[in-house]
Structure formats: C-alpha cells, structure tokens
Amino acid sequence: MVLHLNGTPYALTLDHRTTVLDVLREHLGLTGAKKGCDHGQCGACTVLVDGRRANSCLLLAVAQQGRRITTVEGLAEDDRLHPLQEAFLERDALQCGYCTPGQICSALGVLAEAADGFPSHVTPPATPAGAPVELTADEIRERMSGNLCRCGAYPRIVEAVADADAEVRDRAAAGCPTDEGVAW
C-alpha cells in the first residue's frame, strides 16, 4: 500500500490492523504525534487527513490509501516554522510539550473548519449557513476541547489560535494563497 505523508508517498507492507499512529511512530520515525490514551479521547495523536483533523490512533492505515496525511513534522517549510507553530512559541502555549503537536494539528483543522463555515456547539444560531465562523475565545475553546493538556496551558493555546486566526484573515485580505483550506 502507499500512504501519502507530508507530501511524500511511502510504499509500505503492513498488517491490516496497523493504525496510522503506529505507522508514523514505529515504521517511519515520525514521533510528533503522540500515543496518549490510544482510544481517541486525548487528541495527542491528532493529524490532518485531507486537511481535516483526525485521531491517528483510531485510523487504520490500510483505509487511508489515497488520502493526504499531514503531521506536525510536515507543517514547516524548509527552516521556517509554520505560522501556527510560531504562534504557539510566541504565546508560550506549551509546557511539557507532549500534547503540543496534536494541539497544533488540531488548531490548524479548527482554522480550516471555521473558514469553511462549519458551526460548533457555541456558534450563534444567527450565523449564516456556510459563512465563515468568527473564532471567538469561546469558539476556540469549544473546537479545541478534544485535545487535552495535562499541564493546563489552555489559556495560552486559545491565545495562540486566535493570533493565527488573525494572521489568516490578514493574509486572506491581502490575497495570499491557501494551504489545507487556510490562508498562509
């Protein structure tokens, strides 16, 4: 089978029960996605699949053939960090760092979902269907609630996501191209 990870195709022979998380960590040496709960409850293993966030511990690798999988290792370009990674560093939105790769991948998914008009539980009912959703602090907290941080860096994570969202809007207004559904 062939998996497309961070823009590179990998031809792999795997047991059909192998998860994407195990492929990343044990077969390809990509250790950004972490094995936290191994039940899809903590978000430490979050990756992007075709631009949407997913818990890699729950995804069978054989079912992902033909999809684009992006991990935290695939976000930076050359020696430049992705703007969301920079926002996490600038806001000190991490402590031990164990959950940070999953938080960053999830945050990137949040930005894309909001830009594409996907409502959350806290999205005001008057928001037009399909219109971009404003990422208030409440929206960010709700949308990031599937990613746990044992250190309690949540306030800084919300600030970092808000900073990245502001940068997305600024770049979109300037006509910059998009990546994974998000303007960068």
N, C-alpha and C positions, 0 to 999 in steps of 0.2 A: 504494500500500500504506500501511497505518497501523502505526506502531510505537508502543508504549506505553513511554515512557522517563520514569522518575522520577515516575510518576503523571500524566503529560501525554501525550495522543495526538498524534502527528506524522504528517500525511499527506505522504508522500514519493514522488517518482518517482525510481527508482534503477536502475542497471544491475544485472542479476540476479547479477553476480559481486561486488557490493559487500559487504564484511564489516561487521559491527556496529561494530567498532573504527573503520573508516573513516567510517561514518555519524556516529558520536559526534564524532570529531575534525574531519572535513572538512566535514560538512554541517550539524552542529548546534552546533559550537563548544564542545563539552564535552571538555575536554582532560585530565581527571583520569586516565582510562585511557590508558596509555602504549603506544606501539609499541616494544617491546623487541626481541624476536627475530623476530616475525611468523611463528612456527612453533609457538606454543602450548607452548613449553618454559620460559619465564621467569616467567610469571604477572603481568607488569607491566600487562597489559590485562584483568585479572580484573574481571568484573562479576557481578551476580546476575541470573539468569533464572528467574523464578517462584520466587525465594527460594533457588535453588541456584547455586553458583559455577560460572562458565564462562569460558573464554578467548575474549574477544570477537574476537580476530584470526582465530579458526577458524570463527566463526559467520557464515553467510550471512544478511544482513539479511532477505531475502525469506522465509526459513524461520522467522523469529521473529514473524511477524504473529500477533496474539492473545496473545502472551506478555508478561509484565511484566518489563521490564528496569530494574534499579536500578544506578546508578553511584555513585561516591563523592560526587558532587555532590548526589545525591538522599537522602543519609542524614541530613543536618542538618535540624532543624525550625526555621523562622524564623531567628533569630540564634543558636540553641543547637546546638552540635555534638552529634553522635551520641555516646553514652557510649563506644563503641569508639574513636572519634576522640579523645575526651578522654583515654582510657587511653593511647593512643599518645603524646599530648603529655606527659602526666604522667610516663610512663616513659622519655621521650626515646627512643622506639622508631623513630627515623629519623635519618638523617644527611643525605645529599644530597636525599632525598625523592622520587627518581624512582620507586622501586618502591612507595612508601607507599600510594597509592590502591588498587593491586592487592592489597597486603598486607591492607589494612583490609577490602576487599570479601571477600577470601578468608577472613579471620578471622571475619567475620560468617557466612559459609557454614559454617565449622567449628563455630561455636557451635550453629547450627541442626542440623547433621548429628549432632553428639554428643547434643543434646537429643532428637532423633528416634530415637536408638539405632543409628545406622549405625556398625558397627565399623570399625576401621582395622587395619593390619598388626600394631600393637602392643597392640591391645585384648586383655585377658586372655581366654583361651578360656572361662573360667567365667562371663563376663558374660552374663546372661540375654538372649536374643534380643529385640530391640526395646526393651530397657530403656535409659534414658539412660546414656551412657558418661561416666565421670569423666574430665575433661580434665586429666590429669597433664602435667608438662612433656614427658615422652616422647610422649604423645598429641598434644600441640600441635605439637611438632617434626615428627612424622610427618605429621600432617594439613596442615601449612603447607609441607611440603617442595617443593611445586610452585611456590613463589614465591621467586625468587632476590633476594638483596640483595648488590650488589657491595661495599657499604660494610661489611658484616659486623655489622649491627645485630640479628642473630638473638637473642642473649640478652634484649635489651630487648623485642623483639617477642613472645617467649614470655611474658615477664612481663606485658605489656600485655594479651595474650589471656587469660591467667589472671585478671587483675584484672577484665576484662569478664565472664568466665565467673562469677566470684564475685558480681558485681553482678546478673547474670541470675538466678542461683539465689536471691539475696536478694529480688529483686523478685518472682520466681515464688512464693516462700514468703509474700510479702505480698499475693499475689493480683492483681498488676498485669497488665494486658492484654499480649498478644503482638503482635509485628510481624515478618513474614518468618519466622515459626516461632520467634522468640527473644523472650523477655520483656524489655521495656524500660520 
